[in-house]
């Protein structure tokens, strides 16, 4: 299994509530639905990563960040491992997130760690829940365990 980010255009079928993914119906739905028209996933995360909030990186952020997408991963239920914020690179031509996966990273745009430190593999130091850019250009990351909001701003050099 996996959790996914799917680009949905007007008129697309994104599978809910009958299909887990393209050509993958949920086993308990009868009659078996046709899932062939479900939009293909562009990015997937290992099941349990629990992607909660995401936002598009403003284009004025320095390379390689501008145009990408940040995703807050809440971590695996029970152990809370994997809590972090990841970056999906943006395609400079289309402005859309590049296709990639933490299950099978592709050389054209792998998902990479952007902000870490919530999980040291022995204990949780919090859990990022939302990642959103404010009007000031900063990335704000909400942590629902520590009850804090962190911010990240790009360093601008001349």
VOBA-1610 file (N, C-alpha, C; in pm, whole numbers, padded with zeros to 5 digits, always signed):
BEGIN
Unk+00081-00119+00000Unk+00000+00000+00000Unk+00085+00125+00000Unk+00023+00237-00031Unk+00092+00364-00032Unk-00009+00477-00019Unk+00042+00592+00016Unk-00039+00712+00018Unk+00012+00798-00096Unk-00076+00875-00158Unk-00036+00937-00283Unk-00084+01082-00298Unk-00014+01150-00388Unk-00051+01284-00430Unk-00091+01271-00576Unk-00215+01309-00607Unk-00268+01294-00741Unk-00311+01430-00793Unk-00265+01466-00911Unk-00312+01586-00977Unk-00449+01556-01034Unk-00550+01629-00990Unk-00685+01606-01037Unk-00731+01728-01116Unk-00766+01704-01240Unk-00820+01808-01327Unk-00972+01799-01328Unk-01037+01907-01366Unk-01182+01908-01373Unk-01229+01792-01459Unk-01324+01715-01406Unk-01378+01602-01478Unk-01306+01470-01454Unk-01189+01475-01389Unk-01115+01351-01361Unk-01185+01267-01255Unk-01163+01140-01261Unk-01208+01046-01159Unk-01088+01018-01069Unk-01099+01046-00940Unk-00986+01022-00850Unk-01008+00901-00761Unk-01113+00824-00790Unk-01128+00694-00728Unk-01218+00684-00607Unk-01234+00790-00532Unk-01311+00783-00408Unk-01458+00762-00439Unk-01528+00676-00375Unk-01488+00589-00264Unk-01466+00445-00305Unk-01453+00418-00436Unk-01452+00279-00482Unk-01316+00223-00521Unk-01219+00311-00552Unk-01093+00263-00607Unk-00976+00312-00522Unk-00882+00222-00495Unk-00762+00259-00419Unk-00663+00332-00507Unk-00665+00301-00638Unk-00574+00361-00733Unk-00622+00322-00872Unk-00552+00368-00974Unk-00588+00331-01110Unk-00585+00179-01123Unk-00695+00121-01172Unk-00710-00023-01193Unk-00703-00105-01065Unk-00723-00042-00947Unk-00718-00114-00819Unk-00845-00083-00739Unk-00951-00166-00758Unk-01073-00143-00680Unk-01057-00190-00536Unk-01131-00126-00445Unk-01133-00176-00308Unk-01203-00311-00309Unk-01149-00408-00234Unk-01198-00545-00239Unk-01339-00562-00183Unk-01384-00469-00099Unk-01515-00485-00037Unk-01627-00411-00112Unk-01598-00353-00228Unk-01699-00282-00305Unk-01758-00376-00409Unk-01891-00391-00403Unk-01961-00477-00498Unk-02074-00397-00561Unk-02099-00410-00689Unk-02018-00485-00783Unk-01881-00420-00800Unk-01786-00497-00850Unk-01649-00447-00866Unk-01652-00328-00962Unk-01602-00211-00916Unk-01606-00092-01000Unk-01500-00093-01109Unk-01524-00013-01214Unk-01425+00006-01320Unk-01332+00119-01275Unk-01207+00087-01245Unk-01111+00185-01196Unk-01010+00226-01304Unk-01041+00195-01429Unk-00946+00223-01537Unk-00934+00372-01568Unk-01034+00451-01531Unk-01029+00594-01561Unk-00983+00681-01444Unk-00941+00617-01335Unk-00891+00691-01220Unk-00759+00759-01257Unk-00744+00884-01219Unk-00621+00959-01250Unk-00500+00888-01191Unk-00393+00885-01267Unk-00271+00820-01221Unk-00205+00904-01113Unk-00147+00837-01015Unk-00077+00908-00909Unk+00056+00959-00963Unk+00091+01079-00923Unk+00219+01137-00963Unk+00325+01114-00857Unk+00285+01108-00732Unk+00380+01092-00623Unk+00318+01002-00518Unk+00398+00910-00465Unk+00346+00821-00362Unk+00443+00815-00246Unk+00387+00785-00131Unk+00463+00777-00006Unk+00439+00640+00054Unk+00536+00587+00123Unk+00521+00459+00191Unk+00401+00468+00285Unk+00318+00365+00283Unk+00198+00366+00367Unk+00237+00391+00512Unk+00164+00477+00578Unk+00194+00512+00716Unk+00275+00639+00729Unk+00328+00691+00618Unk+00399+00819+00626Unk+00305+00931+00668Unk+00179+00913+00640Unk+00072+01003+00678Unk+00095+01145+00630Unk+00093+01166+00498Unk+00104+01303+00448Unk-00021+01382+00485Unk-00004+01489+00559Unk-00118+01569+00603Unk-00133+01695+00519Unk-00043+01791+00539Unk-00057+01919+00471Unk+00051+01937+00367Unk+00016+02008+00258Unk+00116+02038+00156Unk+00088+02176+00099Unk+00190+02234+00038Unk+00174+02364-00027Unk+00279+02377-00137Unk+00249+02460-00234Unk+00341+02485-00344Unk+00441+02592-00303Unk+00569+02567-00330Unk+00676+02661-00296Unk+00666+02780-00392Unk+00667+02903-00337Unk+00661+03020-00425Unk+00776+03020-00526Unk+00747+03066-00646Unk+00846+03067-00754Unk+00966+03156-00720Unk+00948+03252-00629Unk+01060+03342-00597Unk+01157+03283-00494Unk+01131+03161-00448Unk+01230+03095-00363Unk+01347+03055-00451Unk+01468+03054-00395Unk+01585+03022-00478Unk+01584+02876-00526Unk+01653+02854-00638Unk+01669+02717-00690Unk+01744+02635-00586Unk+01709+02511-00570Unk+01617+02430-00650Unk+01477+02424-00591Unk+01443+02514-00499Unk+01317+02504-00425Unk+01196+02561-00498Unk+01212+02679-00560Unk+01098+02746-00622Unk+01024+02657-00720Unk+00892+02654-00708Unk+00810+02574-00797Unk+00786+02432-00749Unk+00850+02392-00641Unk+00830+02257-00588Unk+00708+02251-00496Unk+00694+02140-00430Unk+00586+02119-00334Unk+00648+02067-00205Unk+00606+02120-00090Unk+00648+02065+00038Unk+00529+01988+00097Unk+00560+01875+00162Unk+00457+01790+00221Unk+00497+01758+00365Unk+00408+01785+00460Unk+00430+01749+00600Unk+00393+01602+00618Unk+00491+01520+00659Unk+00466+01379+00687Unk+00455+01363+00838Unk+00338+01322+00884Unk+00307+01312+01026Unk+00375+01194+01093Unk+00416+01094+01015Unk+00485+00978+01071Unk+00393+00857+01085Unk+00455+00743+01110Unk+00385+00616+01119Unk+00311+00605+01251Unk+00182+00571+01245Unk+00100+00561+01366Unk+00161+00462+01464Unk+00167+00502+01589Unk+00219+00415+01695Unk+00365+00437+01723Unk+00448+00431+01620Unk+00592+00453+01640Unk+00630+00598+01611Unk+00550+00663+01525Unk+00571+00803+01484Unk+00701+00825+01409Unk+00765+00717+01363Unk+00887+00734+01286Unk+00854+00794+01150Unk+00949+00865+01093Unk+00931+00924+00961Unk+00870+01062+00960Unk+00851+01122+01078Unk+00794+01257+01084Unk+00896+01357+01029Unk+00858+01428+00922Unk+00947+01526+00860Unk+00870+01604+00754Unk+00936+01699+00694Unk+00880+01772+00580Unk+00966+01737+00460Unk+00902+01694+00351Unk+00974+01657+00230Unk+00944+01755+00117Unk+01032+01754+00019Unk+01019+01840-00099Unk+01005+01754-00223Unk+00909+01790-00306Unk+00896+01731-00439Unk+00934+01842-00536Unk+01036+01818-00615Unk+01084+01920-00707Unk+00980+01960-00809Unk+00987+02086-00854Unk+00895+02135-00957Unk+00958+02130-01094Unk+00877+02099-01192Unk+00923+02097-01331Unk+00932+02242-01379Unk+01051+02288-01418Unk+01066+02428-01457Unk+00985+02465-01581Unk+00949+02367-01664Unk+00872+02395-01785Unk+00723+02407-01757Unk+00669+02311-01683Unk+00524+02308-01659Unk+00483+02374-01529Unk+00577+02385-01433Unk+00542+02438-01302Unk+00471+02337-01214Unk+00457+02215-01260Unk+00389+02110-01184Unk+00490+02025-01109Unk+00446+01959-01000Unk+00538+01870-00928Unk+00589+01759-01018Unk+00718+01729-01005Unk+00775+01619-01082Unk+00722+01487-01028Unk+00715+01388-01113Unk+00669+01257-01070Unk+00781+01187-00995Unk+00750+01135-00877Unk+00851+01067-00796Unk+00781+00986-00688Unk+00861+00912-00613Unk+00805+00826-00511Unk+00911+00794-00406Unk+00870+00791-00279Unk+00962+00745-00176Unk+00976+00594-00182Unk+00886+00528-00255Unk+00894+00383-00268Unk+00993+00345-00377Unk+00999+00425-00482Unk+01085+00397-00595Unk+01128+00530-00656Unk+01221+00602-00592Unk+01258+00735-00641Unk+01305+00732-00786Unk+01259+00831-00860Unk+01297+00842-01000Unk+01402+00951-01014Unk+01497+00936-01104Unk+01603+01036-01116Unk+01554+01171-01163Unk+01431+01179-01218Unk+01381+01306-01268Unk+01325+01395-01159Unk+01308+01347-01039Unk+01251+01432-00935Unk+01220+01358-00808Unk+01320+01305-00742Unk+01291+01228-00620Unk+01237+01316-00508Unk+01166+01254-00421Unk+01121+01320-00299Unk+01240+01326-00206Unk+01273+01444-00158Unk+01389+01460-00070Unk+01348+01524+00062Unk+01425+01497+00166Unk+01400+01560+00295Unk+01425+01710+00284Unk+01334+01788+00341Unk+01347+01934+00341Unk+01372+01985+00483Unk+01296+01935+00579Unk+01313+01973+00720Unk+01296+01848+00805Unk+01393+01821+00890Unk+01391+01701+00974Unk+01416+01740+01120Unk+01419+01643+01206Unk+01449+01666+01347Unk+01336+01629+01440Unk+01221+01594+01385Unk+01109+01553+01470Unk+01125+01409+01516Unk+01207+01332+01446Unk+01218+01189+01473Unk+01366+01150+01470Unk+01418+01102+01583Unk+01558+01056+01584Unk+01567+00904+01587Unk+01459+00836+01547Unk+01449+00690+01540Unk+01441+00623+01677Unk+01451+00698+01786Unk+01432+00639+01919Unk+01313+00700+01989Unk+01283+00827+01958Unk+01166+00891+02018Unk+01120+01006+01929Unk+00994+01043+01948Unk+00937+01153+01872Unk+00961+01284+01946Unk+00999+01385+01871Unk+01016+01519+01927Unk+00906+01612+01876Unk+00801+01554+01825Unk+00691+01628+01768Unk+00650+01565+01636Unk+00544+01622+01576Unk+00494+01566+01451Unk+00440+01678+01363Unk+00506+01702+01249Unk+00455+01806+01159Unk+00319+01767+01104Unk+00229+01862+01104Unk+00093+01837+01059Unk+00057+01915+00934Unk+00106+02036+00925Unk+00072+02120+00810Unk+00197+02195+00765Unk+00208+02217+00638Unk+00315+02298+00580Unk+00247+02397+00486Unk+00260+02526+00516Unk+00193+02628+00435Unk+00278+02753+00427Unk+00277+02815+00311Unk+00352+02939+00291Unk+00264+03058+00325Unk+00321+03152+00400Unk+00249+03273+00437Unk+00272+03382+00334Unk+00199+03493+00346Unk+00215+03604+00253Unk+00353+03668+00261Unk+00426+03643+00371Unk+00561+03697+00386Unk+00666+03609+00316Unk+00623+03497+00253Unk+00714+03409+00182Unk+00775+03300+00267Unk+00749+03302+00397Unk+00804+03199+00485Unk+00719+03072+00478Unk+00785+02959+00502Unk+00715+02832+00517Unk+00685+02814+00665Unk+00558+02794+00698Unk+00517+02768+00835Unk+00482+02621+00848Unk+00537+02557+00952Unk+00512+02415+00977Unk+00448+02402+01115Unk+00325+02352+01117Unk+00255+02330+01243Unk+00285+02193+01298Unk+00308+02186+01429Unk+00340+02062+01497Unk+00231+02037+01601Unk+00148+01934+01579Unk+00035+01913+01669Unk+00070+01838+01797Unk+00192+01785+01806Unk+00234+01718+01929Unk+00303+01815+02023Unk+00396+01892+01971Unk+00469+01989+02052Unk+00389+02117+02071Unk+00285+02137+01989Unk+00203+02257+02000Unk+00279+02382+01956Unk+00364+02366+01857Unk+00446+02478+01811Unk+00429+02500+01662Unk+00466+02620+01619Unk+00472+02652+01477Unk+00614+02696+01446Unk+00676+02630+01350Unk+00811+02663+01308Unk+00802+02738+01176Unk+00901+02820+01148Unk+00904+02884+01017Unk+01042+02872+00954Unk+01041+02870+00822Unk+01162+02860+00742Unk+01153+02969+00637Unk+01260+03042+00620Unk+01265+03145+00515Unk+01391+03123+00432Unk+01383+03153+00302Unk+01501+03136+00218Unk+01606+03240+00252Unk+01731+03202+00235Unk+01842+03297+00251Unk+01864+03359+00115Unk+01857+03490+00111Unk+01875+03559-00016Unk+02015+03620-00016Unk+02094+03583-00116Unk+02229+03636-00129Unk+02234+03726-00252Unk+02323+03823-00245Unk+02336+03917-00359Unk+02467+03897-00428
//
